[in-house]
């Protein structure tokens, strides 16, 4: 008997949902079980669209400032050299190509050989006084020491093979690329390294002479005007700033809406409760609040 009374009391305390609002109430319960839906997220974004737009503009401004004032250009200068093995009439063309490929791999592996880099540093130091402090120093005995470690960070080499249109000939090349924030420096480094590789390989008695003797044929010297900025473009940086700002703005809108427990409109109240609102009580200022407001205006 006592259990029946308790159930009756609980039934009286529970809100009675009208038939017209029952479907909305069930849908709301389903949404709560599923979590936040895409429609709710979109509603949050639309409601806080001003904040999202402001964040996007701030992100764009940060991107522009970084691109114009902070980012440093990275100029790349490339010089191509051919590696051609001595021709042997007794071997086929394919064997000659394989021999050239063999020598090219040796050249790529030895292009950062200490003897080559020292020669490249010497060429750079002799070219202009500006490179003396960068690529050389004087030891305790007064002898010149070349900073090959510094030079090593500026350039790379890669093996490239090109087949002619009729597929009857294959050319083996090495692309030497130097990168720095200075066009002139990048150009001078790549030219010096290629020249040094050729000089060392053609010098009798050097370690590379027996391996690469007269197989290196440099192409045209790299020019300053050909050095291209390979850093991220300003357009991409600006786009990343806008996207980052949009993400932050959307995150702010969602967090702000989830943290806001107040009911802001009649439709929202109807959606949450399942009941239809038939009347609202307007807010009126009390006499004390009116007096306080008038006093504030007078004091102002």
Backbone as numpy.savetxt, mean C-alpha at the origin, in Angstrom:
# Nx Ny Nz CAx CAy CAz Cx Cy Cz
-52.41 -25.89 42.91 -53.26 -24.68 42.91 -52.38 -23.43 42.91
-51.31 -23.49 43.74 -50.41 -22.34 43.83 -49.70 -22.10 42.49
-49.33 -23.20 41.79 -48.65 -23.06 40.50 -49.55 -22.41 39.47
-50.86 -22.76 39.50 -51.80 -22.17 38.56 -51.95 -20.68 38.79
-51.95 -20.28 40.05 -52.05 -18.85 40.38 -50.83 -18.09 39.89
-49.64 -18.69 40.05 -48.42 -18.03 39.60 -48.42 -17.84 38.09
-48.86 -18.89 37.36 -48.92 -18.77 35.90 -49.90 -17.70 35.47
-50.99 -17.59 36.16 -51.99 -16.56 35.84 -51.43 -15.17 36.07
-50.69 -14.99 37.15 -50.08 -13.69 37.44 -49.05 -13.33 36.38
-48.21 -14.30 35.95 -47.22 -14.02 34.92 -47.90 -13.66 33.60
-49.00 -14.31 33.30 -49.73 -14.00 32.07 -50.28 -12.59 32.08
-50.72 -12.12 33.26 -51.22 -10.76 33.37 -50.11 -9.73 33.21
-48.88 -10.08 33.71 -47.77 -9.14 33.65 -47.17 -9.04 32.26
-47.29 -10.12 31.46 -46.73 -10.06 30.11 -47.54 -9.15 29.22
-46.86 -8.36 28.35 -47.61 -7.47 27.45 -48.39 -8.27 26.44
-49.62 -7.87 26.23 -50.49 -8.54 25.27 -50.31 -7.88 23.90
-49.78 -8.64 22.97 -49.50 -8.11 21.64 -50.74 -8.26 20.79
-51.13 -7.17 20.17 -52.31 -7.22 19.31 -52.02 -8.04 18.08
-53.07 -8.55 17.43 -52.89 -9.36 16.25 -52.22 -8.57 15.13
-52.58 -7.29 15.04 -52.01 -6.48 13.97 -50.51 -6.28 14.15
-50.05 -6.26 15.41 -48.62 -6.04 15.65 -47.87 -7.32 15.93
-48.53 -8.45 15.87 -47.89 -9.71 16.23 -46.77 -10.07 15.26
-47.00 -9.84 13.96 -45.98 -10.18 12.97 -44.71 -9.35 13.16
-44.89 -8.05 13.42 -43.73 -7.19 13.66 -42.95 -7.65 14.88
-43.69 -8.03 15.91 -43.03 -8.47 17.15 -42.21 -9.74 16.89
-42.79 -10.67 16.13 -42.09 -11.91 15.83 -40.84 -11.63 14.98
-40.98 -10.73 13.99 -39.84 -10.39 13.15 -38.73 -9.76 13.97
-39.11 -8.92 14.93 -38.11 -8.28 15.78 -37.38 -9.31 16.62
-38.12 -10.28 17.16 -37.48 -11.33 17.94 -36.53 -12.14 17.06
-36.93 -12.41 15.83 -36.07 -13.15 14.93 -34.80 -12.38 14.62
-34.91 -11.04 14.43 -33.74 -10.21 14.16 -32.78 -10.24 15.33
-33.32 -10.20 16.55 -32.46 -10.22 17.72 -31.70 -11.54 17.80
-32.36 -12.65 17.43 -31.70 -13.94 17.47 -30.62 -14.03 16.39
-30.88 -13.45 15.21 -29.92 -13.51 14.12 -28.79 -12.51 14.30
-28.96 -11.49 15.10 -27.98 -10.43 15.22 -28.34 -9.26 14.32
-27.37 -8.40 14.06 -27.61 -7.22 13.23 -27.67 -7.63 11.76
-28.71 -7.21 11.08 -28.87 -7.52 9.66 -28.25 -6.42 8.81
-28.06 -6.72 7.52 -27.51 -5.74 6.60 -28.43 -4.53 6.47
-29.73 -4.79 6.52 -30.67 -3.67 6.45 -30.53 -2.72 7.63
-30.30 -3.28 8.82 -30.12 -2.43 10.00 -28.82 -1.64 9.89
-27.76 -2.30 9.39 -26.49 -1.59 9.22 -26.65 -0.45 8.23
-27.35 -0.71 7.13 -27.59 0.35 6.14 -28.38 1.50 6.75
-29.36 1.18 7.55 -30.16 2.20 8.22 -29.28 3.04 9.14
-28.35 2.39 9.85 -27.43 3.13 10.73 -26.54 4.08 9.94
-26.06 3.60 8.79 -25.18 4.44 7.96 -25.94 5.64 7.42
-27.16 5.40 6.93 -27.96 6.50 6.39 -28.27 7.52 7.48
-28.54 7.03 8.66 -28.88 7.94 9.75 -27.69 8.80 10.14
-26.48 8.26 10.03 -25.26 8.99 10.41 -24.43 9.34 9.18
-25.09 9.61 8.06 -24.35 9.83 6.82 -23.46 11.06 6.88
-23.85 12.03 7.66 -23.01 13.24 7.76 -21.66 12.89 8.37
-21.66 12.07 9.43 -20.41 11.67 10.07 -19.56 10.84 9.12
-20.21 9.98 8.32 -19.46 9.16 7.37 -18.79 10.04 6.31
-19.53 11.02 5.80 -18.97 11.92 4.79 -17.81 12.73 5.37
-17.96 13.21 6.60 -16.89 13.98 7.23 -15.63 13.12 7.38
-15.80 11.87 7.80 -14.65 10.97 7.94 -13.97 10.73 6.59
-14.77 10.61 5.54 -14.20 10.41 4.20 -13.40 11.63 3.77
-13.91 12.82 4.05 -13.18 14.04 3.70 -11.90 14.16 4.50
-11.95 13.78 5.77 -10.74 13.81 6.59 -9.72 12.82 6.05
-10.18 11.62 5.66 -9.27 10.63 5.08 -8.64 11.13 3.79
-9.44 11.80 2.96 -8.91 12.37 1.72 -7.87 13.44 2.02
-8.14 14.29 3.01 -7.20 15.35 3.38 -5.89 14.77 3.88
-5.98 13.72 4.70 -4.76 13.07 5.21 -3.97 12.47 4.05
-4.67 11.84 3.10 -3.99 11.27 1.94 -3.29 12.32 1.10
-3.95 13.45 0.89 -3.36 14.53 0.10 -2.13 15.11 0.80
-2.23 15.32 2.11 -1.09 15.85 2.86 0.09 14.89 2.80
-0.19 13.59 2.95 0.89 12.60 2.88 1.52 12.57 1.50
0.67 12.60 0.46 1.19 12.51 -0.91 2.00 13.74 -1.28
1.59 14.92 -0.80 2.25 16.16 -1.20 3.44 16.53 -0.31
3.36 16.22 0.99 4.37 16.73 1.92 5.25 15.66 2.55
4.77 14.42 2.66 5.51 13.40 3.40 6.12 12.35 2.46
5.35 11.89 1.50 5.83 10.82 0.62 7.03 11.27 -0.20
8.03 10.38 -0.30 9.20 10.67 -1.10 9.13 9.87 -2.40
9.50 10.47 -3.51 9.47 9.72 -4.77 10.57 8.65 -4.79
10.35 7.61 -5.54 11.35 6.55 -5.74 11.58 6.43 -7.24
12.69 7.01 -7.69 12.99 7.00 -9.12 13.79 5.75 -9.48
13.33 5.07 -10.51 14.01 3.87 -10.98 14.64 4.12 -12.35
15.92 3.79 -12.44 16.63 3.89 -13.71 17.10 2.48 -14.08
16.88 2.09 -15.33 17.21 0.73 -15.77 18.13 0.78 -17.00
19.12 -0.08 -16.95 20.00 -0.22 -18.12 20.09 -1.71 -18.46
19.94 -2.01 -19.73 19.95 -3.39 -20.18 21.28 -3.72 -20.85
21.80 -4.89 -20.52 23.02 -5.35 -21.18 22.79 -6.76 -21.72
23.43 -7.04 -22.83 23.30 -8.35 -23.46 24.45 -9.25 -23.02
24.16 -10.53 -22.89 25.18 -11.53 -22.57 25.23 -12.50 -23.75
26.34 -12.48 -24.44 26.47 -13.31 -25.65 27.70 -14.19 -25.50
27.49 -15.48 -25.54 28.61 -16.42 -25.46 29.40 -16.42 -26.76
30.71 -16.67 -26.67 31.50 -16.76 -27.91 30.90 -17.79 -28.86
30.73 -17.40 -30.11 30.06 -18.28 -31.08 30.99 -19.40 -31.50
30.42 -20.58 -31.51 31.16 -21.76 -31.93 30.46 -22.34 -33.15
31.17 -22.37 -34.27 30.56 -22.84 -35.51 30.21 -24.33 -35.46
30.87 -25.05 -34.56 30.63 -26.49 -34.49 29.39 -26.84 -33.68
28.78 -25.85 -33.01 27.60 -26.12 -32.18 26.37 -25.50 -32.83
25.22 -26.00 -32.45 23.96 -25.51 -33.01 23.60 -24.18 -32.37
22.60 -23.53 -32.98 22.15 -22.24 -32.46 21.57 -22.40 -31.06
20.87 -23.51 -30.83 20.28 -23.72 -29.51 21.35 -23.87 -28.44
22.46 -24.53 -28.79 23.55 -24.66 -27.82 24.20 -23.31 -27.53
24.30 -22.47 -28.56 24.84 -21.13 -28.34 23.95 -20.32 -27.40
22.62 -20.48 -27.55 21.69 -19.79 -26.66 21.83 -20.31 -25.24
21.97 -21.60 -25.09 22.15 -22.18 -23.75 23.44 -21.70 -23.12
24.47 -21.57 -23.92 25.74 -21.05 -23.40 25.59 -19.61 -22.95
24.86 -18.81 -23.73 24.63 -17.42 -23.36 23.82 -17.34 -22.07
22.82 -18.20 -21.95 22.02 -18.23 -20.72 22.88 -18.61 -19.52
23.80 -19.52 -19.72 24.72 -19.94 -18.64 25.56 -18.75 -18.18
26.13 -18.01 -19.14 26.96 -16.87 -18.79 26.13 -15.76 -18.15
24.88 -15.60 -18.61 24.02 -14.57 -18.04 23.72 -14.85 -16.57
23.50 -16.11 -16.24 23.25 -16.47 -14.85 24.47 -16.19 -13.98
25.64 -16.43 -14.54 26.87 -16.11 -13.81 26.96 -14.61 -13.58
26.65 -13.83 -14.62 26.74 -12.37 -14.50 25.79 -11.85 -13.44
24.53 -12.37 -13.41 23.57 -11.93 -12.39 24.06 -12.30 -11.00
24.64 -13.49 -10.87 25.12 -13.93 -9.56 26.33 -13.16 -9.07
27.16 -12.67 -10.01 28.40 -12.01 -9.63 28.34 -10.49 -9.77
27.17 -9.95 -10.12 27.12 -8.50 -10.32 27.34 -7.75 -9.01
27.06 -8.43 -7.88 27.32 -7.82 -6.58 28.59 -8.39 -5.94
29.47 -8.89 -6.79 30.77 -9.37 -6.35 31.58 -8.18 -5.85
32.32 -8.31 -4.73 33.04 -7.16 -4.16 33.91 -6.42 -5.16
34.58 -7.16 -6.04 35.45 -6.51 -7.02 34.66 -5.63 -7.97
33.45 -6.07 -8.35 32.59 -5.29 -9.24 32.08 -4.05 -8.52
31.61 -4.22 -7.30 31.06 -3.08 -6.56 32.13 -2.06 -6.21
33.34 -2.51 -5.92 34.44 -1.56 -5.66 34.74 -0.75 -6.91
34.74 -1.40 -8.06 34.98 -0.68 -9.32 33.85 0.32 -9.58
32.60 -0.08 -9.29 31.46 0.84 -9.48 31.58 2.04 -8.56
31.97 1.81 -7.31 32.17 2.93 -6.38 33.27 3.87 -6.87
34.33 3.29 -7.40 35.42 4.11 -7.91 34.96 4.98 -9.06
34.12 4.40 -9.95 33.59 5.18 -11.08 32.73 6.33 -10.57
31.91 6.07 -9.57 31.03 7.12 -9.03 31.83 8.20 -8.32
32.83 7.80 -7.54 33.64 8.78 -6.81 34.42 9.66 -7.79
34.93 9.07 -8.85 35.68 9.85 -9.85 34.76 10.75 -10.67
33.46 10.43 -10.70 32.53 11.20 -11.51 32.24 12.58 -10.92
32.02 12.64 -9.61 31.69 13.91 -8.98 32.08 13.89 -7.51
32.36 15.06 -6.97 32.73 15.18 -5.55 31.57 14.83 -4.63
30.35 14.95 -5.12 29.18 14.70 -4.27 29.09 13.25 -3.82
29.71 12.35 -4.59 29.60 10.93 -4.26 30.74 10.42 -3.36
31.70 11.28 -3.04 32.85 10.82 -2.26 32.43 10.39 -0.86
31.65 11.23 -0.19 31.22 10.90 1.16 30.23 9.73 1.17
29.50 9.57 0.09 28.49 8.52 0.03 29.09 7.14 -0.24
30.04 7.08 -1.15 30.54 5.78 -1.60 32.00 5.53 -1.26
32.63 6.37 -0.45 34.01 6.12 -0.07 34.31 6.77 1.27
35.38 6.33 1.88 35.85 6.89 3.14 37.35 6.67 3.21
37.99 7.27 4.20 39.44 7.15 4.38 39.71 6.45 5.69
40.53 5.40 5.66 40.82 4.65 6.88 41.93 5.33 7.67
42.36 4.67 8.75 43.37 5.26 9.63 44.72 5.43 8.94
44.97 4.63 7.92 46.24 4.72 7.21 46.20 5.75 6.09
45.04 6.35 5.88 44.91 7.33 4.82 44.54 6.75 3.48
44.24 5.47 3.46 43.85 4.82 2.20 42.33 4.97 1.97
41.95 5.02 0.71 40.54 5.14 0.36 39.85 3.77 0.45
38.73 3.75 1.15 37.94 2.52 1.29 36.59 2.78 0.63
36.19 1.89 -0.25 34.93 2.09 -0.97 33.78 1.41 -0.22
32.69 2.15 -0.09 31.52 1.68 0.68 30.61 0.83 -0.20
31.01 -0.41 -0.40 30.22 -1.30 -1.25 28.89 -1.68 -0.60
28.85 -1.66 0.73 27.61 -1.99 1.43 26.52 -0.97 1.11
26.91 0.30 1.04 25.96 1.36 0.70 25.49 1.20 -0.75
26.42 0.95 -1.65 26.06 0.78 -3.05 25.14 -0.41 -3.25
25.36 -1.47 -2.50 24.59 -2.70 -2.65 23.09 -2.48 -2.44
22.73 -1.49 -1.63 21.32 -1.22 -1.34 20.61 -0.48 -2.47
21.35 0.03 -3.42 20.74 0.88 -4.45 20.31 0.14 -5.70
20.87 -1.03 -6.00 20.59 -1.62 -7.31 20.29 -3.12 -7.19
19.58 -3.62 -8.20 19.27 -5.04 -8.34 19.47 -5.44 -9.80
19.57 -6.75 -10.04 19.73 -7.24 -11.40 18.80 -8.42 -11.61
18.22 -8.52 -12.80 17.31 -9.62 -13.11 17.61 -10.14 -14.52
17.41 -11.44 -14.69 17.67 -12.08 -15.98 16.42 -12.03 -16.84
16.55 -11.60 -18.07 15.43 -11.51 -18.99 15.78 -12.25 -20.28
14.83 -12.98 -20.82 15.01 -13.65 -22.11 13.91 -13.21 -23.07
14.27 -12.94 -24.28 13.32 -12.49 -25.28 13.44 -13.39 -26.51
12.31 -13.82 -26.99 12.26 -14.66 -28.20 11.74 -13.80 -29.34
12.37 -13.90 -30.49 11.96 -13.10 -31.64 10.60 -13.57 -32.15
9.99 -12.76 -33.01 8.64 -13.05 -33.47 8.52 -14.37 -34.22
9.55 -14.74 -34.97 9.48 -16.01 -35.72 9.99 -17.20 -34.91
10.34 -16.93 -33.63 10.77 -17.98 -32.70 12.01 -18.73 -33.17
12.82 -18.07 -33.98 14.04 -18.72 -34.46 15.27 -18.24 -33.73
15.14 -17.18 -32.90 16.28 -16.64 -32.19 15.85 -16.18 -30.80
16.73 -16.42 -29.86 16.47 -16.01 -28.48 17.60 -15.11 -28.02
17.24 -13.99 -27.40 18.23 -13.05 -26.89 18.22 -13.07 -25.37
19.38 -13.05 -24.78 19.53 -13.09 -23.33 19.99 -11.71 -22.85
19.24 -11.12 -21.91 19.58 -9.80 -21.40 19.57 -9.80 -19.88
20.26 -8.83 -19.32 20.23 -8.56 -17.88 19.75 -7.13 -17.70
18.71 -6.96 -16.92 18.22 -5.63 -16.59 18.77 -5.23 -15.23
19.56 -4.18 -15.21 20.10 -3.65 -13.95 19.29 -2.41 -13.60
18.70 -2.39 -12.42 17.82 -1.31 -12.00 18.32 -0.69 -10.71
18.41 0.62 -10.69 18.81 1.35 -9.48 17.65 2.23 -9.04
17.44 2.31 -7.73 16.32 3.08 -7.19 16.80 4.02 -6.08
16.31 5.24 -6.12 16.58 6.21 -5.07 15.61 7.37 -5.21
15.66 8.29 -4.27 14.79 9.46 -4.34 15.37 10.55 -5.23
16.54 10.29 -5.83 17.22 11.26 -6.69 17.37 10.65 -8.09
16.84 11.32 -9.08 16.94 10.83 -10.46 18.39 10.66 -10.91
19.19 11.66 -10.62 20.58 11.64 -11.07 21.35 10.50 -10.40
21.12 10.30 -9.12 21.81 9.23 -8.41 21.44 7.86 -8.97
20.15 7.62 -9.20 19.72 6.35 -9.75 20.37 6.09 -11.11
20.41 7.12 -11.94 20.99 6.97 -13.27 22.48 6.70 -13.21
23.19 7.43 -12.37 24.65 7.26 -12.25 25.00 5.89 -11.68
24.22 5.42 -10.72 24.51 4.11 -10.11 24.35 3.00 -11.13
23.26 3.00 -11.88 23.03 1.90 -12.82 24.07 1.91 -13.93
24.47 3.08 -14.38 25.50 3.15 -15.41 26.86 2.69 -14.88
27.17 3.06 -13.65 28.45 2.68 -13.05 28.53 1.17 -12.81
27.45 0.57 -12.36 27.45 -0.88 -12.09 27.64 -1.67 -13.38
26.94 -1.29 -14.44 27.07 -2.00 -15.71 28.47 -1.84 -16.27
29.00 -0.63 -16.19 30.36 -0.39 -16.69 31.37 -1.17 -15.88
31.17 -1.24 -14.55 32.10 -1.96 -13.69 32.08 -3.46 -13.99
30.89 -4.02 -14.23 30.79 -5.44 -14.55 31.55 -5.76 -15.84
31.43 -4.90 -16.84 32.14 -5.12 -18.09 33.65 -4.97 -17.90
34.06 -3.94 -17.14 35.49 -3.71 -16.94 36.15 -4.88 -16.21
35.50 -5.34 -15.14 36.10 -6.42 -14.34 36.14 -7.72 -15.13
35.06 -8.03 -15.86 35.02 -9.28 -16.62 36.03 -9.29 -17.76
36.42 -8.12 -18.26 37.38 -8.05 -19.36 38.81 -7.81 -18.89
39.01 -7.69 -17.59 40.35 -7.44 -17.06 41.07 -8.76 -16.80
42.21 -8.95 -17.42 42.96 -10.19 -17.25 43.41 -10.32 -15.79
43.26 -11.50 -15.25 43.68 -11.76 -13.88 42.58 -11.58 -12.86
41.46 -10.98 -13.25 40.35 -10.82 -12.31 39.60 -12.14 -12.15
38.84 -12.23 -11.06 38.13 -13.47 -10.78 37.07 -13.77 -11.84
36.51 -12.72 -12.45 35.45 -12.93 -13.43 35.96 -13.06 -14.86
37.25 -12.82 -15.06 37.76 -12.83 -16.43 37.64 -14.21 -17.06
37.95 -15.23 -16.28 37.88 -16.60 -16.81 36.45 -17.06 -17.03
35.49 -16.39 -16.37 34.09 -16.79 -16.48 33.32 -16.00 -17.52
33.59 -14.70 -17.58 32.77 -13.82 -18.42 33.59 -13.01 -19.41
34.74 -13.49 -19.79 35.62 -12.73 -20.66 34.93 -12.39 -21.98
34.72 -11.09 -22.17 34.15 -10.56 -23.41 32.80 -11.19 -23.76
31.97 -11.34 -22.76 30.60 -11.81 -23.00 29.57 -10.74 -22.64
30.01 -9.63 -22.01 29.12 -8.56 -21.57 29.11 -7.45 -22.61
27.92 -7.11 -23.09 27.78 -6.06 -24.10 26.69 -5.09 -23.64
27.09 -3.99 -22.97 26.10 -3.03 -22.45 25.37 -2.32 -23.58
24.12 -2.01 -23.31 23.34 -1.21 -24.25 23.58 0.27 -24.00
22.66 1.07 -24.48 22.78 2.52 -24.33 22.72 2.91 -22.86
23.51 3.89 -22.48 23.51 4.35 -21.09 22.13 4.88 -20.69
21.81 4.65 -19.44 20.56 5.18 -18.91 20.62 6.70 -18.83
19.50 7.36 -19.08 19.44 8.81 -19.05 18.58 9.27 -17.88
18.89 10.46 -17.39 18.15 11.01 -16.26 16.68 11.17 -16.59
16.40 11.61 -17.80 15.01 11.84 -18.19 14.19 10.56 -18.23
14.86 9.42 -18.35 14.14 8.14 -18.44 13.82 7.55 -17.07
14.38 8.10 -16.02 14.10 7.59 -14.67 12.66 7.91 -14.30
11.92 6.91 -13.90 10.50 7.06 -13.60 10.24 6.90 -12.11
9.27 7.68 -11.64 8.86 7.58 -10.23 7.99 6.33 -10.06
8.48 5.37 -9.27 7.77 4.10 -9.07 7.01 4.05 -7.75
6.99 5.15 -7.00 6.27 5.17 -5.73 4.76 5.17 -5.99
4.01 4.91 -4.96 2.55 4.86 -5.08 2.02 6.21 -5.57
1.15 6.17 -6.56 0.63 7.41 -7.15 -0.25 8.16 -6.15
-0.33 9.47 -6.35 -1.13 10.32 -5.47 -2.62 9.95 -5.54
-3.07 9.51 -6.71 -4.48 9.12 -6.86 -4.79 7.92 -5.98
-3.89 6.94 -5.98 -4.10 5.74 -5.16 -4.09 6.09 -3.68
-3.16 6.95 -3.29 -3.09 7.36 -1.89 -4.37 8.07 -1.47
-4.86 8.97 -2.35 -6.11 9.67 -2.04 -7.28 8.71 -1.93
-7.33 7.71 -2.84 -8.42 6.72 -2.79 -8.35 5.90 -1.52
-7.15 5.52 -1.11 -6.99 4.76 0.13 -7.44 5.59 1.33
-7.12 6.89 1.30 -7.56 7.77 2.38 -9.07 7.86 2.46
-9.73 7.97 1.30 -11.20 8.05 1.28 -11.81 6.74 1.79
-11.28 5.62 1.32 -11.81 4.32 1.76 -11.59 4.12 3.25
-10.38 4.48 3.73 -10.12 4.36 5.16 -11.05 5.24 5.98
-11.29 6.46 5.50 -12.21 7.35 6.19 -13.62 6.81 6.20
-14.05 6.21 5.07 -15.39 5.61 5.00 -15.54 4.47 5.99
-14.51 3.64 6.10 -14.56 2.52 7.05 -14.67 3.02 8.48
-13.86 4.03 8.80 -13.94 4.60 10.16 -15.29 5.25 10.41
-15.82 5.95 9.38 -17.12 6.59 9.54 -18.24 5.59 9.74
-18.21 4.50 8.99 -19.23 3.46 9.14 -19.12 2.79 10.51
-17.87 2.53 10.94 -17.69 1.94 12.26 -18.22 2.87 13.35
-17.95 4.17 13.20 -18.47 5.14 14.17 -19.99 5.15 14.18
-20.60 5.12 12.98 -22.07 5.14 12.90 -22.68 3.92 13.57
-22.11 2.76 13.34 -22.65 1.53 13.93 -22.50 1.55 15.45
-21.30 1.90 15.91 -21.06 1.93 17.36 -21.95 2.95 18.04
-22.09 4.11 17.40 -22.92 5.17 17.98 -24.38 4.72 18.08
-24.87 4.05 17.04 -26.26 3.60 17.05 -26.48 2.48 18.05
-25.52 1.57 18.15 -25.67 0.48 19.11 -25.60 0.98 20.55
-24.84 2.04 20.76 -24.72 2.58 22.12 -25.89 3.48 22.49
-26.64 3.92 21.49 -27.78 4.80 21.73 -29.01 3.96 22.05
-29.47 3.99 23.29 -30.64 3.20 23.72 -31.93 4.01 23.70
-31.88 5.26 23.32 -33.08 6.09 23.28 -33.90 5.79 22.03
-35.22 5.98 22.18 -36.14 5.81 21.05 -36.34 7.17 20.40
-36.01 7.26 19.12 -35.99 8.56 18.49 -37.23 8.93 17.70
-38.12 7.98 17.43 -39.28 8.30 16.60 -40.44 7.36 16.94
-41.64 7.76 16.48 -42.83 6.95 16.70 -42.73 5.61 15.97
-42.23 5.65 14.75 -42.11 4.41 13.98 -41.14 3.43 14.64
-40.07 3.96 15.22 -39.12 3.09 15.91 -39.76 2.44 17.12
-40.59 3.21 17.85 -41.28 2.66 19.01 -42.27 1.57 18.58
-42.98 1.81 17.48 -43.91 0.81 16.99 -43.19 -0.45 16.53
-42.05 -0.26 15.92 -41.29 -1.40 15.43 -40.76 -2.24 16.58
-40.33 -1.60 17.66 -39.75 -2.31 18.80 -40.82 -3.03 19.63
-41.98 -2.41 19.79 -42.99 -2.98 20.69 -44.03 -3.81 19.97
-44.29 -3.53 18.71 -45.35 -4.22 18.01 -46.70 -3.59 18.19
-46.76 -2.48 18.95 -48.02 -1.77 19.18 -48.08 -0.55 18.28
-49.28 -0.12 17.94 -49.46 1.10 17.16 -49.63 2.26 18.12
-48.85 3.31 17.91 -48.93 4.50 18.76 -50.12 5.33 18.31
-51.04 5.62 19.23 -52.24 6.39 18.88 -52.22 7.80 19.43
-51.21 8.10 20.23 -51.14 9.45 20.79 -49.81 9.69 21.45
-49.38 10.96 21.51 -48.10 11.33 22.13 -48.31 12.54 23.02
-47.61 12.59 24.11 -47.68 13.72 25.05 -46.54 14.67 24.74
-46.81 15.87 24.31 -45.72 16.82 24.01 -45.02 17.27 25.28
-43.79 17.68 25.12 -43.01 18.16 26.26 -43.18 19.67 26.37
-43.57 20.12 27.59 -43.70 21.55 27.87 -42.71 21.93 28.96
-42.16 23.12 28.82 -41.25 23.61 29.86 -42.05 24.05 31.08
-41.52 23.71 32.23 -42.15 24.14 33.47 -41.88 25.63 33.70
-42.59 26.17 34.67 -42.41 27.59 34.98 -40.98 27.86 35.43
-40.42 26.94 36.22 -39.04 27.12 36.70 -38.06 27.09 35.53
-38.30 26.20 34.55 -37.40 26.12 33.40 -37.51 27.37 32.54
-38.73 27.89 32.41 -38.90 29.13 31.63 -38.17 30.28 32.29
-38.32 30.39 33.64 -37.64 31.45 34.37 -36.13 31.33 34.24
-35.66 30.10 34.31 -34.23 29.87 34.20 -33.72 30.26 32.81
-34.52 29.93 31.77 -34.13 30.30 30.41 -34.12 31.79 30.22
-35.13 32.48 30.74 -35.17 33.94 30.60 -34.03 34.58 31.36
-33.72 34.01 32.54 -32.60 34.57 33.31 -31.29 34.38 32.59
-31.15 33.26 31.92 -29.93 33.01 31.16 -29.78 33.98 30.00
-30.92 34.32 29.35 -30.85 35.25 28.22 -30.49 36.65 28.73
-31.04 37.03 29.90 -30.73 38.34 30.45 -29.27 38.42 30.84
-28.77 37.33 31.45 -27.37 37.35 31.85 -26.46 37.39 30.64
-26.93 36.72 29.58 -26.12 36.76 28.37 -26.06 38.14 27.80
